[in-house]
Amino acid sequence: MRYKPTISFTKAVTLAAAVVVLFGIGTSWALAGNKKLAPKRLIMDLHFVPPTTCEVTVMGETFSLPLDEERMVLALRKLRREWKSARALGNVETPYRCVGFAIYIAQRAGFRKVDFITDRPAPPAEQVR
């Protein structure tokens, strides 16, 4: 005797797709609601002031590096209790020494994860013929 399925193949595929979609939505809701899984990054804005000064703004407070290095380390140590990781934001003109110095100071303050993001350079202007 042959087995005859009680549900058609297209209905089974549709049902499987619906389960995958619902599971994906439920997973994203669970991740969004779980504060342990949601990363918290402290934002450090980097600005270069020629000829040699790097300015780092953290939570509205600005530090001039290398002059305010120790003050910045102390401030970041206090903020480390609230934040899981730090992110340095710069632009294309930010020298690597400013980026490296900010990352080094964040690591000295106890941040285990520090990343860096830069803005994309502006696209070249189209030539007029």
The 8 nearest C-alpha neighbors of each residue, nearest first, counted from 0:
[[1, 2, 3, 4, 5, 6, 7, 8],
 [2, 0, 3, 4, 5, 6, 7, 8],
 [1, 3, 4, 0, 5, 6, 7, 8],
 [2, 4, 1, 5, 6, 0, 7, 8],
 [5, 3, 6, 2, 7, 8, 1, 11],
 [4, 6, 3, 7, 2, 8, 11, 10],
 [7, 5, 4, 10, 8, 11, 9, 3],
 [6, 8, 10, 9, 11, 5, 4, 12],
 [7, 9, 11, 10, 12, 6, 13, 4],
 [10, 8, 12, 11, 7, 13, 6, 14],
 [11, 9, 13, 7, 12, 8, 14, 6],
 [10, 12, 14, 8, 9, 13, 15, 7],
 [13, 11, 15, 9, 14, 10, 16, 8],
 [14, 12, 10, 16, 11, 15, 9, 17],
 [13, 15, 11, 17, 12, 16, 10, 18],
 [14, 16, 12, 18, 17, 13, 11, 19],
 [17, 15, 19, 13, 18, 14, 12, 20],
 [18, 16, 14, 20, 15, 19, 21, 13],
 [17, 19, 15, 21, 16, 20, 22, 14],
 [20, 18, 16, 22, 17, 21, 23, 15],
 [21, 19, 23, 17, 22, 18, 16, 24],
 [22, 20, 24, 18, 23, 19, 25, 17],
 [21, 23, 25, 19, 20, 24, 18, 26],
 [24, 22, 26, 20, 21, 25, 19, 27],
 [25, 23, 21, 27, 26, 22, 28, 20],
 [24, 26, 22, 28, 23, 27, 21, 29],
 [25, 27, 29, 23, 28, 24, 22, 30],
 [26, 28, 30, 24, 29, 25, 31, 23],
 [29, 27, 25, 31, 26, 30, 32, 24],
 [28, 30, 26, 32, 27, 31, 33, 25],
 [31, 29, 27, 33, 32, 28, 26, 36],
 [32, 30, 28, 29, 33, 27, 37, 34],
 [33, 31, 29, 30, 28, 34, 37, 27],
 [32, 34, 30, 35, 31, 36, 29, 37],
 [35, 33, 37, 36, 32, 31, 30, 38],
 [34, 36, 33, 37, 38, 30, 32, 39],
 [37, 35, 34, 33, 38, 30, 31, 32],
 [36, 38, 34, 35, 39, 31, 33, 30],
 [39, 37, 36, 40, 83, 35, 84, 34],
 [40, 38, 83, 82, 84, 37, 41, 85],
 [41, 39, 84, 85, 82, 86, 83, 42],
 [40, 42, 85, 86, 82, 84, 43, 39],
 [41, 43, 86, 85, 87, 40, 44, 57],
 [42, 44, 87, 57, 56, 86, 88, 55],
 [45, 43, 88, 56, 55, 87, 89, 42],
 [44, 46, 55, 89, 54, 88, 43, 56],
 [47, 45, 54, 53, 55, 48, 93, 44],
 [46, 48, 53, 93, 54, 52, 49, 45],
 [47, 49, 52, 53, 50, 46, 51, 54],
 [50, 48, 51, 52, 47, 53, 46, 93],
 [49, 51, 48, 52, 47, 53, 94, 93],
 [52, 50, 49, 48, 53, 47, 64, 65],
 [53, 51, 48, 64, 47, 49, 50, 63],
 [52, 54, 47, 64, 97, 63, 48, 46],
 [55, 53, 63, 46, 62, 45, 64, 47],
 [54, 56, 45, 62, 44, 61, 43, 46],
 [57, 55, 61, 44, 60, 43, 59, 62],
 [56, 58, 43, 60, 59, 61, 42, 55],
 [57, 59, 60, 56, 42, 43, 41, 61],
 [60, 58, 57, 56, 61, 43, 44, 55],
 [61, 59, 57, 56, 58, 62, 55, 74],
 [62, 60, 56, 55, 57, 59, 54, 63],
 [61, 63, 55, 54, 67, 64, 56, 71],
 [64, 62, 54, 67, 66, 53, 65, 52],
 [65, 63, 66, 53, 67, 68, 52, 54],
 [64, 66, 68, 67, 63, 52, 53, 100],
 [67, 65, 64, 68, 63, 62, 69, 52],
 [68, 66, 70, 63, 64, 62, 69, 65],
 [67, 69, 71, 65, 70, 66, 64, 72],
 [70, 68, 72, 71, 67, 73, 66, 74],
 [71, 69, 73, 67, 72, 68, 74, 62],
 [70, 72, 74, 68, 69, 73, 75, 67],
 [73, 71, 69, 75, 108, 70, 74, 104],
 [72, 74, 76, 70, 71, 75, 69, 77],
 [73, 75, 71, 77, 76, 72, 70, 78],
 [76, 74, 78, 72, 77, 73, 108, 79],
 [77, 75, 108, 79, 73, 78, 74, 72],
 [76, 78, 75, 74, 79, 80, 73, 81],
 [77, 79, 75, 80, 76, 81, 82, 74],
 [80, 78, 76, 82, 81, 77, 75, 110],
 [79, 81, 78, 82, 77, 76, 83, 75],
 [80, 82, 79, 78, 83, 77, 39, 41],
 [83, 81, 79, 39, 84, 80, 40, 41],
 [82, 84, 39, 40, 38, 81, 79, 85],
 [85, 83, 40, 112, 82, 110, 113, 41],
 [84, 86, 41, 113, 40, 42, 112, 114],
 [87, 85, 114, 42, 115, 113, 41, 43],
 [86, 88, 43, 115, 44, 42, 114, 116],
 [89, 87, 44, 116, 117, 45, 115, 43],
 [90, 88, 117, 45, 93, 44, 116, 87],
 [89, 91, 118, 117, 92, 93, 88, 119],
 [90, 92, 93, 120, 118, 117, 119, 89],
 [91, 93, 90, 94, 47, 89, 46, 120],
 [94, 92, 90, 91, 47, 89, 95, 46],
 [95, 93, 96, 97, 92, 98, 47, 91],
 [94, 96, 98, 97, 99, 93, 100, 92],
 [95, 97, 99, 94, 98, 100, 93, 101],
 [98, 96, 100, 95, 99, 94, 53, 101],
 [99, 97, 95, 101, 96, 100, 102, 94],
 [98, 100, 96, 102, 97, 101, 95, 103],
 [99, 101, 103, 97, 102, 98, 96, 104],
 [102, 100, 104, 98, 103, 99, 97, 105],
 [103, 101, 105, 99, 104, 100, 106, 98],
 [102, 104, 100, 106, 101, 105, 99, 107],
 [103, 105, 107, 101, 106, 102, 72, 100],
 [106, 104, 108, 102, 107, 103, 110, 101],
 [105, 107, 110, 103, 109, 108, 104, 102],
 [106, 108, 104, 109, 105, 103, 72, 110],
 [109, 107, 76, 105, 72, 106, 75, 110],
 [108, 110, 106, 107, 111, 76, 105, 79],
 [111, 109, 106, 112, 105, 84, 108, 79],
 [110, 112, 109, 106, 113, 84, 83, 105],
 [113, 111, 84, 110, 85, 114, 83, 106],
 [112, 114, 85, 86, 84, 102, 111, 110],
 [115, 113, 86, 87, 85, 112, 116, 102],
 [114, 116, 87, 86, 88, 117, 113, 98],
 [117, 115, 88, 87, 89, 118, 114, 86],
 [116, 118, 89, 90, 88, 91, 119, 115],
 [119, 117, 90, 91, 120, 89, 116, 88],
 [118, 120, 121, 117, 91, 90, 122, 116],
 [119, 121, 91, 122, 118, 90, 123, 117],
 [120, 122, 123, 119, 124, 118, 91, 90],
 [123, 121, 120, 124, 119, 125, 118, 126],
 [122, 124, 125, 121, 120, 126, 119, 127],
 [125, 123, 126, 122, 121, 127, 120, 128],
 [126, 124, 123, 127, 122, 128, 121, 120],
 [125, 127, 124, 128, 123, 122, 121, 120],
 [126, 128, 125, 124, 123, 122, 121, 120],
 [127, 126, 125, 124, 123, 122, 121, 120]]
